[in-house]
């Protein structure tokens, strides 16, 4: 007996919408059909465990085949199967209310309307019509004394269903979905194309998937196993499987396994980051019950953790009908928070159990930790105990350790701890050396995020300020109550200022005379700490209101040492040449003397010998 009817929807336009709008990526039709086949197989296994199915399970594989000549793709399973009535119930009735309203909203491509409607019904099977001009279902239920059900639809709302017998009947339990591939979808008749889709979406499905006689999946990936049953080599091998092009092994990893208040498993790997913002996206793969969903995980994983690699699997992450986009809800936020905590806990454990090993890894993970502290206040609270500061001498300190290390010698007259740092120890060597001669310690803050990180620490640490070693003369970096007296009168200081201004003739250079130690350089060129830091932050992604600082011209302070013997000579002899030479020496110390000016300096130096 054959029956013809209409699929239960309120409009003729549902299939074009499915084909052109709900599913932007046509290749996922295979994921949907294979996932349905896996689901039918697992349900049969569940019935067998409960004693509701007592027959032979047989070989429970999902098979995908392609016949290029006949233009057919077939997805077969040996699972539950369906009766004709069940097909009419589950396939024909797209049972959602307001279908007409739904269509109207989609015609306007209203994203908000899409989010409200999508995910309320299961349209996965109908993704087949993205690539097929006709779809057949051949199914035989696991229930005894049931006939084969055969359903056919050409993508319109009309279908035909019958129960063939004899040689046309299906011999075994299960379902075959046959796609008659449309003329505009020839690519999906190529074995290599289909294999690529299966390896992308179905590589870790829990039921064996066979394509053209070969298994394409691992049914028990390591994230489904207990950590106690795995070795370090197991984790490394899986990493190489996920990222075959990676040249480095991961530094360490976290095995996620939680079943309350949400279900979440997975493995997150820490790659080597070095001093670059290698926040390459799409390195964490999201699965739902071992079905690959997406590598766009920004809603599940905090921004600063996007540099991690690995796998997250959770059936509790809400997906829209095409599974391409995550829907933000309470579970997603909880998972986000949980992952952040697990990462912080792992880092804290490594630091606590093996300080030396942690310090060896710091060059690779330091940027990541700082980025996390900048991005997430809760992570900052956890990480403040294991973030490390590195001195120019190579020693690593925690925040507490470093504060204790410098507070005796680096307190200013207002009782603030002054932390001195360099962004380029080689280029700023003269300033670093001058600070060290005074017994000061200097930090290396030369990573790409350090300009931002310094600002964060100044907000968080009480009575602490950071100064770059070349932001002031060494005697002015840490202001004390005592200050050297000038050997020059006010009139002499004014004359000296005029001499140097005349010799320099550069509006970006602001001359001032100050009483420094006689042993200090005759001229020191510095840049205001605030302005220089704002410009640095803007260059490394500060954005926003800091744009103005990045576009402002450089401005420097030229401090002339009133107590320098050379400066006294300039004043006594009125020597513009000596003043210019002293100024160029200061430029040279800052790495600012280049090109024609450097050539002139060398020539002048030769003449003065």
Order of alpha helices (4+ residues) and beta strands (2+ residues): beta-alpha-alpha-beta-beta-alpha-alpha-alpha-beta-beta-beta-beta-alpha-beta-beta-alpha-beta-beta-beta-beta-beta-alpha-alpha-alpha-beta-beta-alpha-beta-alpha-beta-alpha-beta-alpha-alpha-beta-beta-alpha-alpha-beta-alpha-alpha-alpha
